[in-house]
């Protein structure tokens, strides 16, 4: 057997990192060389350890996983990174792959699937579970929401009225209404509830961690 595959794990939940560490420890061909709790730390740890394969959570504080992937791949084009997340929204998949991820795994993946994914990505293959690949195939490109539109959508998801949203973003109610009309059109939604439902399903916005 050759040198073990040097792995770094990135997740803001210590319990999940512990679970990955336990899983990796039962395989002789894996060596856990670093752990990070957010995207910014992941970039620093990657520079220091240069792991062969990185398991990267997408939803983290300070810097998202997608941004961390993009920064790492920009600096280290040969970096092999697998996005690991609880979400299966097409927007999440696209963000990760466009950032430079070589694979995408859902957190409830079986231990065997994670191990196989690490080995496959290390060899240069790309990894997409069947459910994720199907979601990607069904994806219908639409105009992307702007940062302001996502902000308005997030406030709307929190139950704020147009007046309250206007106060939160420092704009007029008329401006908020214009943003909402754009959101409805881009998502193909007829009202607030449908817009939030579509946005959650596609991974454009996420429910906050409890």
Phi, psi and omega per residue, in radians:
X1 nan 2.407 -3.136
X2 -1.385 -2.906 -3.138
X3 -1.105 2.502 -3.138
X4 -1.149 2.731 3.094
X5 -1.341 2.111 -3.099
X6 -1.456 2.092 -2.990
X7 -2.049 2.463 2.957
X8 -2.072 2.420 3.094
X9 -1.979 2.448 -3.123
X10 -2.302 2.037 3.123
X11 -2.854 2.480 -3.105
X12 -1.448 -0.030 3.107
X13 -1.850 1.910 -3.121
X14 -0.952 -0.629 -3.112
X15 -1.111 -0.697 3.127
X16 -1.202 -0.690 3.088
X17 -1.085 -0.693 3.109
X18 -1.084 -0.693 3.122
X19 -1.120 -0.720 3.095
X20 -1.134 -0.715 3.130
X21 -1.065 -0.737 3.127
X22 -1.122 -0.710 3.132
X23 -1.125 -0.785 -3.112
X24 -1.136 -0.571 -3.048
X25 -1.157 -0.369 -3.111
X26 -1.500 -0.065 3.132
X27 -1.930 2.124 -3.098
X28 -1.184 -0.347 -3.095
X29 -1.608 0.167 3.075
X30 -2.038 2.508 3.055
X31 -2.356 1.933 3.138
X32 -1.324 1.931 -3.043
X33 -1.788 -0.301 -3.121
X34 -2.841 2.674 3.034
X35 -2.332 2.579 3.110
X36 -2.447 2.627 -3.082
X37 -1.826 -0.042 3.066
X38 -2.800 3.019 -3.060
X39 -1.110 -0.712 -3.126
X40 -1.099 -0.754 3.108
X41 -1.154 -0.593 3.136
X42 -1.079 -0.724 3.128
X43 -1.094 -0.776 3.137
X44 -1.102 -0.800 -3.106
X45 -1.179 -0.595 3.119
X46 -1.131 -0.766 3.117
X47 -1.029 -0.682 -3.072
X48 -1.313 -0.668 -2.986
X49 -1.906 -0.394 -3.120
X50 0.791 1.075 -3.133
X51 -1.127 2.751 3.087
X52 -1.260 -0.711 -3.120
X53 -2.416 2.412 3.111
X54 -2.102 2.314 3.018
X55 -1.713 1.994 -2.972
X56 -2.077 2.023 3.005
X57 -1.162 2.594 -3.116
X58 -1.633 -0.560 -3.065
X59 -1.803 1.761 -3.091
X60 -2.529 2.767 3.099
X61 -1.303 2.987 3.107
X62 1.150 -0.954 3.110
X63 -2.624 2.250 -3.107
X64 -1.180 2.822 3.102
X65 -1.087 -0.700 -3.130
X66 -1.086 -0.734 3.124
X67 -1.167 -0.700 3.114
X68 -1.102 -0.741 3.101
X69 -1.020 -0.831 -3.105
X70 -1.056 -0.753 -3.132
X71 -1.160 -0.726 -3.137
X72 -1.148 -0.818 -3.103
X73 -1.159 -0.584 3.084
X74 -1.096 -0.707 -3.123
X75 -1.457 -0.581 -3.124
X76 -2.265 1.470 -3.032
X77 -0.994 -0.437 -3.122
X78 -1.563 0.084 -3.131
X79 -1.025 2.383 3.122
X80 -1.922 1.904 -3.033
X81 -2.189 2.352 3.069
X82 -1.925 2.133 3.069
X83 -1.330 2.286 -3.131
X84 -2.170 2.163 -3.035
X85 -2.696 2.871 3.075
X86 -1.506 -0.198 -3.012
X87 -1.718 2.629 3.105
X88 -2.148 0.316 -3.128
X89 -1.174 2.511 -3.102
X90 -1.103 -0.545 3.115
X91 -1.140 -0.655 3.098
X92 -1.118 -0.778 -3.137
X93 -1.057 -0.833 -3.121
X94 -1.105 -0.729 3.134
X95 -1.043 -0.795 -3.101
X96 -1.150 -0.815 -3.093
X97 -1.204 -0.690 3.106
X98 -1.151 -0.542 3.125
X99 -1.245 -0.384 3.104
X100 2.145 0.165 3.114
X101 -1.132 2.508 3.107
X102 -1.660 -0.152 -3.125
X103 -2.797 2.965 -3.080
X104 -2.582 2.107 -3.139
X105 -2.202 2.523 3.046
X106 -1.552 2.495 -3.003
X107 -1.093 -0.355 3.114
X108 -1.554 0.241 3.106
X109 -1.060 2.527 3.115
X110 -1.159 2.669 -3.137
X111 -0.908 -0.721 -3.138
X112 -1.077 -0.684 -3.116
X113 -1.130 -0.716 3.139
X114 -1.124 -0.803 -3.135
X115 -1.080 -0.781 3.135
X116 -1.124 -0.658 3.137
X117 -1.115 -0.753 3.125
X118 -1.052 -0.792 -3.129
X119 -1.133 -0.726 -3.115
X120 -1.143 -0.803 -3.134
X121 -1.151 -0.634 3.098
X122 -1.073 -0.601 3.118
X123 -1.333 -0.219 -3.133
X124 1.898 0.018 3.116
X125 -1.423 2.889 3.012
X126 -1.869 2.597 -3.049
X127 -2.200 2.111 3.037
X128 -2.405 1.995 3.089
X129 -1.001 2.727 -3.087
X130 -0.958 -0.752 -3.114
X131 -1.112 -0.665 3.134
X132 -1.252 -0.748 3.122
X133 -1.074 -0.681 3.110
X134 -1.135 -0.743 3.119
X135 -1.072 -0.684 3.135
X136 -1.164 -0.681 3.132
X137 -1.172 -0.543 -3.125
X138 -1.461 -0.150 -3.062
X139 -1.096 2.236 3.083
X140 -1.916 1.903 -3.092
X141 -1.013 2.337 3.026
X142 -2.323 2.879 3.118
X143 -0.998 2.350 3.141
X144 -1.214 2.550 3.035
X145 -1.310 2.501 3.064
X146 -1.310 2.913 3.100
X147 -1.028 -0.705 3.131
X148 -1.161 -0.684 3.140
X149 -1.154 -0.665 3.086
X150 -1.162 -0.653 3.100
X151 -1.086 -0.802 3.115
X152 -1.100 -0.744 3.131
X153 -1.079 -0.698 3.128
X154 -1.132 -0.765 3.087
X155 -1.101 -0.679 3.118
X156 -1.111 -0.698 3.113
X157 -1.095 -0.531 3.122
X158 -1.412 0.017 3.067
X159 1.559 0.201 -3.137
X160 -1.301 2.534 3.066
X161 -1.366 2.951 3.105
X162 -0.999 -0.710 -3.137
X163 -1.126 -0.728 -3.141
X164 -1.191 -0.663 3.092
X165 -1.119 -0.748 3.128
X166 -1.001 -0.746 3.121
X167 -1.152 -0.661 -3.094
X168 -1.195 -0.622 -3.091
X169 -1.781 -0.012 3.094
X170 1.248 0.635 3.125
X171 -2.290 3.057 -3.131
X172 -1.464 2.841 3.086
X173 -1.074 -0.630 3.133
X174 -1.070 -0.696 3.120
X175 -1.152 -0.715 3.109
X176 -1.076 -0.759 3.123
X177 -1.058 -0.690 3.129
X178 -1.123 -0.735 3.097
X179 -1.088 -0.730 -3.135
X180 -1.112 -0.706 3.109
X181 -1.075 -0.699 3.104
X182 -1.141 -0.720 3.120
X183 -1.075 -0.836 3.138
X184 -1.021 -0.760 -3.097
X185 -1.163 -0.791 -3.091
X186 -1.184 -0.573 -3.134
X187 -1.579 -0.172 -3.076
X188 1.209 0.620 -3.102
X189 -1.855 2.664 -3.120
X190 -1.780 -0.291 -3.134
X191 -2.716 -3.138 -3.090
X192 -1.049 -0.832 -3.080
X193 -1.056 -0.785 -3.131
X194 -1.157 -0.664 3.134
X195 -1.087 -0.788 3.134
X196 -1.130 -0.744 3.141
X197 -1.048 -0.810 -3.138
X198 -1.134 -0.769 -3.108
X199 -1.103 -0.699 3.090
X200 -1.162 -0.762 -3.114
X201 -1.112 -0.653 -3.102
X202 -1.493 -0.121 3.124
X203 1.419 0.279 3.113
X204 -1.266 -0.667 2.993
X205 -2.262 2.821 -3.129
X206 -2.329 2.629 3.023
X207 -1.189 2.473 -3.131
X208 -1.145 2.606 3.065
X209 -1.131 2.444 3.101
X210 -1.482 nan nan
